[in-house]
Amino acid sequence: MNRLIKILLLLPTLYLVMIPAFFAHRFYSERCSRIKITIVDSSRYHFVTKRDIQNTIYSVNGSILGKPVKDLSVSGIETTMTRYGELRTAEAYVSIDGTLHIYADQRTPIMRLMPDNGGDYYVDVDGVVVRRRNLYTPRLHIVGGNININQAMLNGVSVLDTSIKNSVLKDIFYLVRYINRDDFWSAQIDQIFVDNNDEIDLIPRVGNHIVHLGTAENFEGKLSVLETFYDKVLPEVGWNKYSVINLAYRDQVVCRRR
């Protein structure tokens, strides 16, 4: 009787041990049946397509369809995906039915950089600089002029990182983020230009003038003064009366007539 009880108690233990082993053996002998690619915000941004990702995987790993799951290097596939700077994260895993799942999270750009010395880049919400690779161009504020993109930035170091020294891009990042979060300024400001003294000009969509911001110091206060000037003065004198509206001096608006 005791022996029977021991056997009955042993059966659940054997079940718990054997069943996972059985499914593991079955899983690793399974062949890759298909690839399912999910791209976050694919309807909003089009930096990377599913075809891009699939072709990249094939170019490095060959045609993986039909290969045994045990022969797939999921970590290698994830490493392959890092060549896309436009992706914030990329994950891969194989489900029990043999499907290779690719999950790609695109970066969210906040501005486009077009430096005087050449190149075309995006900066995302984390301050990461990414080269523009394809024809797709989201509607963003364009920043041009005296902008230096160094190798550390191209290697993925954020412009906000403390290792990035003396870069006006950090100031520009906070300025553009502020503009984007304000409905009025987001609609009014079209382009931003950095001159050789690292001072900033704003090019508005309405009005045939340039706003000289000066340095980025106290840009919130300067824009507040400009908003009052737009509201109280320009409707009276006309939006095209001045060629330059200078905000470089604290709490002052100095204008140059056309």
N, C-alpha and C positions, 0 to 999 in steps of 0.2 A: 504493500500500500504506500509506504514511504517512498519507494522507488518510483512509483507511478506519479506521485505528487511532484517529485524532483523533475521528472521528464516533462510534466505539464508546465512547471515553472520555467523550464529551460527553453521551451518552444518559442515564447515571445521574444526572448533574448536572441535566439537564432534568427528569428524573423527580422528583428531590427538590424542585425548584422548583415544578413544575406541580401535583403531587398535593396538597400543602397548600393551594395557591390554589384548586384545584377543590373540596376539601372545605369550605374557608372560605366560598366562594360558595354552596355547597349549604346549609351550616349557617345562614347569615344569611338565606337565602330560605325556610328552614323556618318553619313556623308553630307557635305554642305549642299543644301538643296536650293537656297536662294539668298539674296542679299536684300535686306530692308534698311533703307537709309532715311533717317529723320533729321531734318534741319530746322532748328528753332528759328522763328521769325522769318521763314522763307517767303511769306507773302509780303513782308515789309522790306526786307533787304535781299539782294540777289548777288552777294559777293561770291558765293560758292554754290554750284548746282549739284544735284545728285549725280549727274553724269560726270562732273569734274571729280567727285570723290570716287566713284566707281572706276573711272579710268586710271586714277592715281593708284588705287589698290591693285589693279591689274598690272600696271606698269612695273610695280615693285615685286608683287607676289605671283604674277601670272594669273591665269584663269583659275580661281579657287573653287568654282562650282564643280561638284562631284568629288572633291578631295575629302578624305576622311577628316572628321573634326579634330582628331588627335594630332593631325599634321598642320593645323592652322595655328599660327602664332598671333594670338589676339594682341599681345603687347607690341609685337612688331607692326601690326596694322595700325595701332594707336600712334606709334612712333612715326609711321609714314604720314599720318594726318597732320603732324606738327609742321610740315612744310607749308601749310596754309596759315599764314599769319592772321588771316581774316577770321579764324576760328578761335574762340576763347577757350573752349574745351572740346575734346573729341574722345568718345568712349566706344569700345567695341566689346561685344560678347556674343556667344552662340547659345541659342535656346535649344531645348531638348529635341525639337523637331528638325534640327540641322540648319536653322536659319541664322545667318550672320547678321547681327543687328549693329548698325553704325548710328551713333547719336552725336550730332554736331551742333554746337552752340556758337552762333555767329557773334562777332563783336558788334557793339552798338556804337556807331560813329557819331561824333558831335561836331566835327569840322573837317574841312579839306585843306591841306597845305600845298601851296604852289610857290616854293622859294625862288628867288631871283637866280640862284645858281643852278637851277634845274631840279627835276624830280616832281613827283605827284604822289601825295600821301593822304592817309586819313589818320585822325587821332580819335580813339574811342573813349568811353566814359571812364576808363581806368587810366587814361593818359598814355596808352600804348600806341606807338606809331606803326602804321602798316602801309606798305607800298600799294598804290593803285595798280591793279593788274589787268582788269578787263574794261570793257566799254561801259559797263553799268555805272551810273553816277547818281547817288541819292542827292536830294536837295539839301545842301548844308551851307553854312557860312564858309566862305572861302577866305583863307588867310594867305597873304602873299608878302613879298618883300624880303627883308634881311633876316632870314630864318636859317639857322644852322641845324641840320639833322646829322648827329654824329653816329658812329658805329654802334655805340652802346644802345641807343634808341632803336636802331635797326635790328638789334639782337633781342629786342623785347623789353628793355628796361624802360619803365614808365618815365615820362617827363616830370612826374611828381616825385620820383625817387631822390633821396638826399644825395646820391652819388652824381646826379646831373647838376653840374655847377654853372652858374651865370648864364642860364638859358631863359630868354624872354618867353619861350614857349610855355613855361609854367604859369607866368602871368597871363598869357593869352588864353590858356586853358581855363583859368578861373573866370576870366572876362567872358569868354564864349559860353561857358556854363551858366553864368548869370543871365546873359542875353537870352539864351534858349529857354530859361525858366520864366521869363517875363513876356507876356503876350505882346505888349506894345513894342518892346525892343526887338523881339524875335521877328516881328513883321516889318519893322522899320530899317534895321541894319542889314545891309546886303553883304558887303565885303569889309575886310580888315587888312590894313597895310602897316608893315613895320619898317621904319626908315633906318638909315645907317647909324642913328643915335639910339636905337632901340625904343624910339617913341612911336606912338600908335595913332594912326588915322582911321576913322570910321567912314565908310562910304554908304550913305543911306539910299533906300529905294525911292523915297519921296523927297523932292528938293534937289536942285542942281548945285550942291555944295559939298564940301568935305568937312568933317568934324575932326579937329585935331585934339586928341585926348591927352597928348603928352605921354608921360609914363603911366603905368597901370596903377600907381598908388592912388588910393581913394577913388577908384573908378565908380563905385556905387554913388558917392556924393556928386561926382562930376556928371553922371548920367541923370541924377535927380535935378541938378541945375539945368541941364539941357532940356529935360522934359518940361520944366516950367517955361523955359525960353520958347520952346515949340508951341506951348499952349497959349502963352500971353503975348509974345512979340511977333513971331512970324505970320500969324493970321492977319496982323495989322499992316506989316510992311511988305509982305509977300515972301513966298518960299524961295524965290530965286534972286532975292536982293543981294545976298552975300555969297562969295565964293568960298570963304573959309570961316568956320565958327571954331574959335580957339578956346579950349577948356583947360589949358595947361596951368593956368594961374588959379590959385585956390579961391573958390567962391566967386569967380569972375567969368564973364563971357566977353571975349574980345573978338570982334567981327571984322572981316575984310570985305569991303564992298566990291561988287563985280565991276 
